[in-house]
């Protein structure tokens, strides 16, 4: 839940997909012509569009921009895709895993699945189509030695194959997640939903909350879409239930070891291969001629593998890479291995003997480097990794490591898990292969050797994470950040965002692993980079919070006070973003003390700013402004133009709340000049939004004093600035920022534009609801109430204020609760309901006084005076 003035100032993720673009209405071409003509007329009215010195909004350029934006908005989809605008055209996500080239033996199962999908398409029963199609494919019902369902029957490969076959029926994308239900720590539904929503273009710039809120967002963003969803290795129905959308055009394919008993699901039990299917798979891998030449040995191999595709595939992989082996020789080796394993006691081992035998045989036949890679790869807790990790594990070059990894893939001991957000192929181990290899590593490799291998991978990730974090948000990493060209910065920042989206789960797992190994410096640095990336994107809130705690813990273990101060600021950022302003302020205050004692003025200025912002967000304006003023001075003393300009904008927002628009405007003009000069486009447009709000406040004040002509000019300038900022953010696919601009455009208060302003607020509310921003929705209800009140729709206005009061109470935001109560009291006062107005205003006064908010207290006391004075006195006072 962001505060009213706390937003990231960094370049956005320009390449993150977004929801499908809104269709232009049929009247749009005519509207474009009308607005273009209006813009041309206004361009000649210099007295209307003259802005204060420093803003430098060129009239001709703005008119041209308006025409261009309207032309873009009215263009067809194909025209927009080739128009070269700043934002990308949205592409459906495709996370589906690749299908092994040797897929075979499941013709009957594929035919059955085709029949299920065909029957659904033919169905005309509305009741039947009220829910999405869910197909559950589970492994054989028997149990292995460890009492768990048998694995390796080919469920994952089957749904991967079928998903590629039906891809054309799902134009809105294919989503896939490995739920890892066969391991000790399965993936929670919250994690899966966050990943899916990100893939659909939901930026989640505020913390959406828990599973209930994420589920609500999931239903919103899948409505009206046709998406294929793959959920692999589910543990039970509870892990899956919240991941199933309500949209009948979607379909879900689930695999598990046992039936999940999901409603409206078609359950498909996948048995082991028949002997003929097993032999066919072996022949696809080893070669038809070799199998045909010794069919008896091939059948024996399939039998000893218990007809499990995983075990047969491993054996076939060894034959494919050992052309000098005969099938008879392989059968003999496998027979000996099974006999040896049969003599061992394996209590609690979650590996079937047939799988273990095939793994052991294949492992024994690997080269020393390949064995070492398999063992060390099994030590990583990450779900999957890119190819460069192999080089780090082997302490060799990246190409050499990649060659050895591909050899493991050829031997069926590793597998490709698909291409990630950044276009890189990723690799993983089947859970049973991981268990097998880790057993050997733990029992046979020296602990120092194992630790060193993991440490090399962590160091490799550290280099990449810090590079991505610096590219994404350079101002977070040093005085002044970097001053690169706008195009280069945009590309680097987008690449960094893609990298985080691709590596998030792996990064979090490795940070936890570093903590478990007590590699504190690595945990701190890697966690610090992760927090910076999350802060820059305002994404992955639960992961961000968990890692921020590890960063603080690591700094304490390191005994590094500077590291502790930085960690406290990282934790304050996520805590404040989640609505914990008081706790965030405490962390920032401790960081400020540390940096002052260490003589770190730049970091002390950042801590000072954070303290000021937390006070501002709590409604303590007087103390907040003193901290912000001091932070501005400190940043200027350090010659950090970006942070001083950003903090000036924050101070301007505070001045606006204090009803000091002239001072706010001067601060913003200076900040705009800095951002424009340095090419910080994102920060410039954010500042333009605040400047539009200042113009609106100035216009309202002029109108209240009867200076109608001057007010009209500022109303027009305010509306243009805010709509321009909203449109720029829309073109950059920044939905959250666009919504904030639209909400501000709805608060200008132009008497001649009331209905249009209400429309802006309602659009903003819908967008924020779709983004899961509950604080933003509450804030927009307040804006809606004010817009309705200006239109004379008093009853509707009061209802909107009541909704805002309820929401801010739920969010425990006392400052905005007080403001909502004050507005509701004022609405009752204007409607002549003095007793109700008095009750609301007295409650608001109590909250304001508790916050130490003097300006809010003064305004509420003035309204209370009007509400409590005798009838007729107010009118006389106004006349006087």
Secondary structure as the mmCIF struct_conf table of DSSP 4:
data_model
#
loop_
_struct_conf.conf_type_id
_struct_conf.id
_struct_conf.beg_label_comp_id
_struct_conf.beg_label_asym_id
_struct_conf.beg_label_seq_id
_struct_conf.end_label_comp_id
_struct_conf.end_label_asym_id
_struct_conf.end_label_seq_id
TURN_TY1_P TURN_TY1_P1 UNK A 4 UNK A 5
BEND BEND1 UNK A 10 UNK A 10
TURN_TY1_P TURN_TY1_P2 UNK A 14 UNK A 15
BEND BEND2 UNK A 16 UNK A 16
BEND BEND3 UNK A 19 UNK A 19
HELX_LH_PP_P HELX_LH_PP_P1 UNK A 20 UNK A 25
TURN_TY1_P TURN_TY1_P3 UNK A 26 UNK A 27
HELX_RH_AL_P HELX_RH_AL_P1 UNK A 28 UNK A 43
TURN_TY1_P TURN_TY1_P4 UNK A 44 UNK A 44
HELX_RH_AL_P HELX_RH_AL_P2 UNK A 46 UNK A 49
TURN_TY1_P TURN_TY1_P5 UNK A 53 UNK A 55
HELX_RH_AL_P HELX_RH_AL_P3 UNK A 59 UNK A 74
BEND BEND4 UNK A 75 UNK A 75
HELX_RH_AL_P HELX_RH_AL_P4 UNK A 77 UNK A 81
TURN_TY1_P TURN_TY1_P6 UNK A 82 UNK A 82
BEND BEND5 UNK A 83 UNK A 83
BEND BEND6 UNK A 86 UNK A 87
HELX_LH_PP_P HELX_LH_PP_P2 UNK A 88 UNK A 90
STRN STRN1 UNK A 94 UNK A 94
HELX_LH_PP_P HELX_LH_PP_P3 UNK A 96 UNK A 100
TURN_TY1_P TURN_TY1_P7 UNK A 101 UNK A 102
BEND BEND7 UNK A 105 UNK A 105
HELX_RH_AL_P HELX_RH_AL_P5 UNK A 107 UNK A 122
TURN_TY1_P TURN_TY1_P8 UNK A 126 UNK A 127
HELX_RH_3T_P HELX_RH_3T_P1 UNK A 128 UNK A 130
BEND BEND8 UNK A 131 UNK A 131
STRN STRN2 UNK A 133 UNK A 138
BEND BEND9 UNK A 141 UNK A 141
STRN STRN3 UNK A 143 UNK A 143
TURN_TY1_P TURN_TY1_P9 UNK A 145 UNK A 146
BEND BEND10 UNK A 147 UNK A 148
STRN STRN4 UNK A 149 UNK A 149
BEND BEND11 UNK A 153 UNK A 154
HELX_RH_AL_P HELX_RH_AL_P6 UNK A 155 UNK A 165
TURN_TY1_P TURN_TY1_P10 UNK A 166 UNK A 166
HELX_RH_3T_P HELX_RH_3T_P2 UNK A 167 UNK A 169
TURN_TY1_P TURN_TY1_P11 UNK A 171 UNK A 172
STRN STRN5 UNK A 174 UNK A 178
TURN_TY1_P TURN_TY1_P12 UNK A 181 UNK A 182
BEND BEND12 UNK A 183 UNK A 185
HELX_LH_PP_P HELX_LH_PP_P4 UNK A 186 UNK A 188
HELX_RH_AL_P HELX_RH_AL_P7 UNK A 189 UNK A 199
TURN_TY1_P TURN_TY1_P13 UNK A 200 UNK A 201
BEND BEND13 UNK A 206 UNK A 206
BEND BEND14 UNK A 210 UNK A 210
HELX_RH_AL_P HELX_RH_AL_P8 UNK A 211 UNK A 222
TURN_TY1_P TURN_TY1_P14 UNK A 223 UNK A 224
STRN STRN6 UNK A 228 UNK A 234
BEND BEND15 UNK A 236 UNK A 236
HELX_RH_AL_P HELX_RH_AL_P9 UNK A 237 UNK A 241
TURN_TY1_P TURN_TY1_P15 UNK A 242 UNK A 243
BEND BEND16 UNK A 244 UNK A 244
BEND BEND17 UNK A 246 UNK A 246
TURN_TY1_P TURN_TY1_P16 UNK A 248 UNK A 249
STRN STRN7 UNK A 251 UNK A 256
BEND BEND18 UNK A 257 UNK A 258
TURN_TY1_P TURN_TY1_P17 UNK A 263 UNK A 264
STRN STRN8 UNK A 265 UNK A 269
HELX_LH_PP_P HELX_LH_PP_P5 UNK A 272 UNK A 274
HELX_RH_AL_P HELX_RH_AL_P10 UNK A 275 UNK A 286
HELX_RH_AL_P HELX_RH_AL_P11 UNK A 288 UNK A 293
TURN_TY1_P TURN_TY1_P18 UNK A 294 UNK A 294
HELX_RH_AL_P HELX_RH_AL_P12 UNK A 295 UNK A 304
TURN_TY1_P TURN_TY1_P19 UNK A 305 UNK A 307
HELX_RH_AL_P HELX_RH_AL_P13 UNK A 309 UNK A 321
TURN_TY1_P TURN_TY1_P20 UNK A 323 UNK A 324
HELX_RH_AL_P HELX_RH_AL_P14 UNK A 327 UNK A 342
TURN_TY1_P TURN_TY1_P21 UNK A 343 UNK A 343
BEND BEND19 UNK A 344 UNK A 344
TURN_TY1_P TURN_TY1_P22 UNK A 347 UNK A 348
BEND BEND20 UNK A 351 UNK A 351
HELX_RH_AL_P HELX_RH_AL_P15 UNK A 353 UNK A 365
BEND BEND21 UNK A 366 UNK A 366
HELX_RH_AL_P HELX_RH_AL_P16 UNK A 368 UNK A 379
BEND BEND22 UNK A 383 UNK A 383
STRN STRN9 UNK A 385 UNK A 386
TURN_TY1_P TURN_TY1_P23 UNK A 387 UNK A 387
HELX_RH_AL_P HELX_RH_AL_P17 UNK A 388 UNK A 394
TURN_TY1_P TURN_TY1_P24 UNK A 395 UNK A 395
BEND BEND23 UNK A 396 UNK A 396
HELX_RH_AL_P HELX_RH_AL_P18 UNK A 398 UNK A 410
TURN_TY1_P TURN_TY1_P25 UNK A 411 UNK A 412
BEND BEND24 UNK A 413 UNK A 414
STRN STRN10 UNK A 415 UNK A 419
TURN_TY1_P TURN_TY1_P26 UNK A 421 UNK A 422
BEND BEND25 UNK A 423 UNK A 423
STRN STRN11 UNK A 425 UNK A 428
HELX_RH_AL_P HELX_RH_AL_P19 UNK A 431 UNK A 444
BEND BEND26 UNK A 445 UNK A 445
HELX_RH_AL_P HELX_RH_AL_P20 UNK A 447 UNK A 472
HELX_RH_3T_P HELX_RH_3T_P3 UNK A 474 UNK A 476
BEND BEND27 UNK A 477 UNK A 478
TURN_TY1_P TURN_TY1_P27 UNK A 479 UNK A 480
HELX_RH_AL_P HELX_RH_AL_P21 UNK A 486 UNK A 516
TURN_TY1_P TURN_TY1_P28 UNK A 517 UNK A 518
HELX_RH_AL_P HELX_RH_AL_P22 UNK A 520 UNK A 537
TURN_TY1_P TURN_TY1_P29 UNK A 538 UNK A 538
HELX_RH_AL_P HELX_RH_AL_P23 UNK A 541 UNK A 558
TURN_TY1_P TURN_TY1_P30 UNK A 559 UNK A 559
HELX_RH_AL_P HELX_RH_AL_P24 UNK A 561 UNK A 577
TURN_TY1_P TURN_TY1_P31 UNK A 578 UNK A 579
HELX_RH_AL_P HELX_RH_AL_P25 UNK A 581 UNK A 598
TURN_TY1_P TURN_TY1_P32 UNK A 599 UNK A 599
HELX_RH_AL_P HELX_RH_AL_P26 UNK A 601 UNK A 618
TURN_TY1_P TURN_TY1_P33 UNK A 619 UNK A 619
HELX_RH_AL_P HELX_RH_AL_P27 UNK A 621 UNK A 637
TURN_TY1_P TURN_TY1_P34 UNK A 638 UNK A 639
HELX_RH_AL_P HELX_RH_AL_P28 UNK A 641 UNK A 657
TURN_TY1_P TURN_TY1_P35 UNK A 658 UNK A 659
HELX_RH_AL_P HELX_RH_AL_P29 UNK A 661 UNK A 678
TURN_TY1_P TURN_TY1_P36 UNK A 679 UNK A 679
HELX_RH_AL_P HELX_RH_AL_P30 UNK A 681 UNK A 704
TURN_TY1_P TURN_TY1_P37 UNK A 705 UNK A 706
HELX_RH_AL_P HELX_RH_AL_P31 UNK A 708 UNK A 731
TURN_TY1_P TURN_TY1_P38 UNK A 732 UNK A 733
HELX_RH_AL_P HELX_RH_AL_P32 UNK A 735 UNK A 745
TURN_TY1_P TURN_TY1_P39 UNK A 746 UNK A 747
BEND BEND28 UNK A 748 UNK A 748
HELX_RH_3T_P HELX_RH_3T_P4 UNK A 751 UNK A 753
HELX_RH_AL_P HELX_RH_AL_P33 UNK A 754 UNK A 770
TURN_TY1_P TURN_TY1_P40 UNK A 771 UNK A 772
HELX_RH_AL_P HELX_RH_AL_P34 UNK A 774 UNK A 790
TURN_TY1_P TURN_TY1_P41 UNK A 791 UNK A 792
HELX_RH_AL_P HELX_RH_AL_P35 UNK A 794 UNK A 811
TURN_TY1_P TURN_TY1_P42 UNK A 812 UNK A 812
HELX_RH_AL_P HELX_RH_AL_P36 UNK A 814 UNK A 830
TURN_TY1_P TURN_TY1_P43 UNK A 831 UNK A 832
HELX_RH_AL_P HELX_RH_AL_P37 UNK A 834 UNK A 851
TURN_TY1_P TURN_TY1_P44 UNK A 852 UNK A 852
HELX_RH_AL_P HELX_RH_AL_P38 UNK A 854 UNK A 868
BEND BEND29 UNK A 869 UNK A 869
HELX_LH_PP_P HELX_LH_PP_P6 UNK A 870 UNK A 870
TURN_TY1_P TURN_TY1_P45 UNK A 871 UNK A 872
HELX_RH_AL_P HELX_RH_AL_P39 UNK A 873 UNK A 879
#
